[in-house]
Amino acid sequence: HWNLDYVYLNETRSEADTLMNDWAFTQPPMTLLDGFTAMPWKHYQQIAQEMTLDQVVIPSYNSSAGQKLLQPCAMNVYYEGNLENTIPYNASVLNVPSLSYFDMLYSPGSSFELNPMINDTFVDFQVQFYLASNTTPERLKENDTIIHHQIFENYYAYDDGSAEAAYGLVGQGAELAFRFVLPDGISNDTLRSVKMHFSPSVNDVSGDPFFIQIWEDSMGMPGSMMYTTDDFNLPVFYYPQYNLGVNGFYEYVLPSLVPVSDTFYIGWRQSSAERLNIGFDKNVNRKQDIYYNLGTGFQNTIFEGSLMMRPVFTSAMDNVASLPDFRDNDRQLIIFPNPANLMLTIKTDLAGVVEVFDLHGRHLLSQDISDELILNTLHWENGIYLIQFSSQNGMKEVKKIIIQH
């Protein structure tokens, strides 16, 4: 696709009239954080000054025929519409040459921080940057101001939230690992989920399962497995999710909480040979943190970019956002016989949907149930299957059954 900067119509124009009297920002700021585009608010509050950049560079371009004289301007920080801080622009060069790029360097200083005393679970700071010159009016005044949202929730992110490409592996059992290092001052915490953006490009692989895995660090590479959802007794499969809006992320909640410290890797092992195509941000290069294993050990990727994959930590929001689980006295799902041969009977006191998966994560069937459901298993292959019951109120229960002819 094409990006159009200007469409300029004027009945008095000539072929020589090709310049715009406009000095404008050309790119938005990516982050105000050192090394990340986002981090958990509870972590930032502990090490705010250490994690906040003391300089922010925003490129601009003077597309007019004459130079611009830089006038007083500033960087303003707002929270919920209230001005938190103003940092005047300290100009070392006052004249911006014509038809040239110019980096606007905003320098809040080493003591600058986004107010860590705000008592909230998640916060969103609006940081306004503007430039001013001696030329008035500019062609497009809107180009003189840009606003960056510095969002703090419960996850770390390297990516800027926009996928310019997709990254994937081919081969059953292929593993993808993405390294994260907790900042100094944050020794350990607990993961609850992983957020991912899968790019809906080339092929629809929403039916291809994968396991989420977490590794320890071993001399700068993925080492021992800390956690996998490929549990023999109760494996949990995940699938690429689409239709979440442009660059939308889906949160894959882990079956149990996972403590991590220092350096760790998040990623997956795929059950199919298909390329899963996770979003790949080409504006942030974290090539050094991306590793893959096609069966011969982990190797560092050759591609420059950042996976759109984010570790999510526990927070005060969990009790609000999480779905209810069955309590022990709610477990009314009865399945018999187990092992089964020709028939399988499922009983429940709640109305809902029964779904059957094999251990490769393939979805075999889905049927409504309100009391009793009898399944013909004559043609099912011998092996282990997962029966998932989802009640109408959103509660879920999974049981493992064996087919043995």
Helices and strands as residue ranges (DSSP letters): E 23-25, E 39-40, H 41-44, H 48-51, E 56-62, E 68-69, E 74-79, E 82-88, E 95-96, E 100-106, E 123-130, G 141-144, E 145-153, E 165-167, E 175-181, E 188-196, E 210-218, E 221-228, E 250-261, E 263-270, E 278-281, G 287-289, E 290-293, E 298-300, E 306-307, E 309-313, H 318-321, G 328-330, E 334-336, E 343-347, E 352-358, E 363-369, E 372-376, E 383-391, E 396-403
